[in-house]
Amino acid sequence: MESKFFRFLKVVGVGYKARAEAEGRLLLLKLGYSHEVELTVPPAVRVFCFQAQRDLLYRHRQAAGAPVRRHCPQLQAPEVYKGKGIMYLDEVIKKKQGKKSK
């Protein structure tokens, strides 16, 4: 019996959305660019989107999803001032303080 491995990602930001198509083989991301970003996943990985701003990566082996798991947050890395971007569900972003007003 194969063990299953899940990894949750969240998309945070106004207008940032994600959706899965082609039976979980294609991940379409709207990340504030002028076009949608398409990400084709390997055969051992399935992608599901429960909400527009939360993705679920599902795979049969932990190592099979590593390239997808590494590449998704690089498409829109979390911003340190507002916290917008793609990040893991349990990831905590330490936000920086903006300019201080006098």
DANORCOR-V920694 format. One record per run of one state. SS is the DSSP state (hx for helix, st for strand, lp for the rest). FROM is the first residue (numbers start at 1). TO is the last residue. If there is no record, write none. Layout:
ss->SS from->FROM to->TO
ss->SS from->FROM to->TO
This chain:
ss->lp from->1 to->4
ss->st from->5 to->12
ss->lp from->13 to->16
ss->st from->17 to->21
ss->lp from->22 to->25
ss->st from->26 to->30
ss->lp from->31 to->36
ss->st from->37 to->40
ss->lp from->41 to->44
ss->st from->45 to->51
ss->lp from->52 to->53
ss->st from->54 to->59
ss->lp from->60 to->62
ss->hx from->63 to->75
ss->lp from->76 to->84
ss->st from->85 to->88
ss->lp from->89 to->102
